[in-house]
Amino acid sequence: MPFAPSLCRPIICAVVLSAAPAALAETPRELLTTAAFQTSDKARALSLIGQAISAADRILMTAPNDHEAVLQRAVAIGYRAKLTRSRADARSSLSAFEALAARNPRDAEAQMVIAGWHLDAIDQLGSFIARTVLGAKEQVGEAALGKAVALGGNRAFYSGLAALMRIRADHNDVAGALALAERATNAPAPAPLDQLMKRNAAAILPALRAGNGKAAAAQARKLLPFGKLPE
């Protein structure tokens, strides 16, 4: 069932994506990275999301419990929910995220996508509509975000993404976002995803250090998934 046209779209954070060039986008992870961070056209983004779902489905046909394929497929469904305003897709993606977290409560990526699901929906729809239409809850999202950062160890990805989400959620929480962003910029970045979020955290540091939470929040929105798409 699609969202009413008057409602904004909830988005799912890019928890497990890497910054692979479009020409090399073969895996679900790479396809979704291109869609979320490198695409400024909605139709192109939807095409890449569809390709990612198909690629994940092919993997799951022979390995139905493949964690990476299950996770990436759920992220893709969540992204499709954002771009098509599908409430069914949004709820389906959350169910998959929660199942992954139940299977392994110490899965930092599962906690981060749960955090993104709740907090992104609230950001886009407002707390009342997000709770009424989708069941999104700020308390659940914040708790999952804290778990993700704690479980993620000293990787730039988790603290960097948390910094972006924190300042977007509350432009007055400059101190909290600043601490996370500084942690990310000083953390190791062994994978492309860590490198991406380390750069993004560094990008909002000047505004945070100047105490300009509104500017940092506006910049964070452009650095989160689909920030390149027209409003």
N, C-alpha and C positions, 0 to 999 in steps of 0.2 A: 504494500500500500504506500503510495508516494506521499511525501509531506505536502501540506497545503502550500501554494506558491508564496504566501506571506511569511512563511517560516524560513529562517536561515538554515543552513545545512550543518549538521554535526560533522566533525572531522576526526579521524583517527590518526594519532601521532605516528611518525615514521620510526618505529622503534627498532626495526631490525634491518634497515636498509643501508646499502653502501653507495658510494658515489662513483659508480662505473659509467664510462662513456656510453652513449646510446648505441654506438656501433658495435659494442661488445655486450649489449644487454641480451643475454641468453637465458639466465636463470630467473626465477620469479623475483628474487631479491634485486637483481640488477634492473629488471624491467620496472619494478615499482620505484626504485631510486630515480630513474629517468623521469617517470611520470610525476613524482612528487616534487622533485627539486630542479629539474631541468626543462620542464615543459610549460609553455605559456598559452597553450591552446587546449581547451577543454576536450574537444573531440579526439585529439591526439592522446591526451592523458587517458581517456576512457578506452581507447584502443589498446594502449600499453597495459592497462589494468586487466582487460580481457585476455590478453596474451599471457599475463602472469598467472591468471586463474587456470587457463588451459595447461600451462606448463606445470603448475602444481598438481593438477588433476592427473597428468600423465605419470608423475612420480608416485602419486598415491595409489594408482592402479596396481603397481607392483610392490609398493612399500607403504601400506596404509597407515602405519604408525610413524612415518618419517616426521620428526619434530619440525624440521625446517620447512618442509612443504606444508604441513598443517598450519604453522604460524603465518607463513607468507600468504597462504590462501585466505586466511582470516583477515589479515591486514588489507589484502586486495578487496575483499568484500566490504570492509569498512570504508575504504577509499571510494568504492562505487556508490556506497550509501551517501557519501558527501556530495558527489557530483550528480547523482540522479535523484537525491532527496528520498531515498527508499527507507522507510521505517523498518521493513522486514529485513533488509540487508544490515541495517545498523544493529538490530537485535541479534541477528544470526552471528555477526562478527563478535559481539560481546559474549555470547554463549561459548564460542570457540575459545576465546581468550580465557574465560573462567575455567573451562575444562583443562586447559594447559596449566593454569595456576594450581588447580586442584591436584593434578597429576604430580606436580613438583612445586611445592610452596616456595622453594628457594630459587625459582626461575626468575631472574631479574628482568628479562625481556617480557615475560608474561605480565609481570607486575606493571611494567612501564606502559604496555598497550592498554591495560585496564585503566590506568591513570589517565592516559590520553583520551580514551573513549568517554569517560565521565566528564573530565574537565573541558574537553573540546566541545562536547554537546552543550554544556552550560555556557561556555563562551559565545557560541553561535546563537543559541536559542534563548538564553536567559534561564535562571535557575528554575523558575516556576514551570515554564513550558517544557524545558528539558526533562524535568522530573515527571511531569504529567504525561507527556507524549512518549518518552523513551525510558523513564525510570532512572535517569542519570542523577547521581548524588555527589555533591561536592566533598562530603566527608569521606566517602569511599575512594574518590579520585585522589584526594590528598594523602590518604593513608597508603594507597598503592604507590604513589609517587615517592613517598618517603622510604618504602620498602625497596623500591627499585634502586634508588641511590645507595642505600645501605648494602644491598646484595650485590650491586654491580662492581664493588671494589673500587680501586683507584683508576678507573677508566674514564677518559674525557667524555665519552658519549653520554653517560648517565647524568653526571652533574651538569654538562653543557645543555642537554635537552631540558633538564629540570629548571635551569636558570631561565630559559626562554619561556617555558610554560608558566613559571611562577610570576614573572613580571607581566606577562600577558594577562594573567588572571587578576592581578592586583598591582596597578602601577604605583601604589603607595608602598609596596613591599620592596623597596630599593635595597635595603640591607640584606634581606634573605636572598634575593636574586644576585646581588653583588658577590656574596660569599660563594654561591654555587658557580658563578661565572669565573671567579678567580681560581677556584678549585679546578675547574675544567681546563683553564689555560695553563695551569701548572702540572696537569696530569699527563701520564703517558698516553700516546695515541698510536697503538700498535696496528689498528685496522683502519681502512678508509672511513668507516662510520665515525670512529673516534676523531679522525682528522677533520672531518666535516663539522662535527659539533664543537670541536676545539676552535675552529675558525669562526663559527657562528657566535660562540660565547665571547670571543675576543672582539667581535664586531659591536656588541652591545656594551662592552666595558666602558668606553668613554662617556656615554650617556649616564650609565649607572654611577660612575665615579663623580660625575658632575651633579648627581642627585636629581637628574631629569628622568623620572620614571615613565612619564607619558611618552617621551621620545624613544626610550628603550623599548617600551611595549609596542609602539608602532613599528619599530625595526624588527622586533621579534616575530611579529605576525608575518613579515615578508620572508623570514628565514625558516619558518615552519612549513610543513608540507602544503603544497599548492599555493604558496605565497606569491608565485609568479603569475598566477591566473588573474585575469581582470576581475574586479569586484562585481 
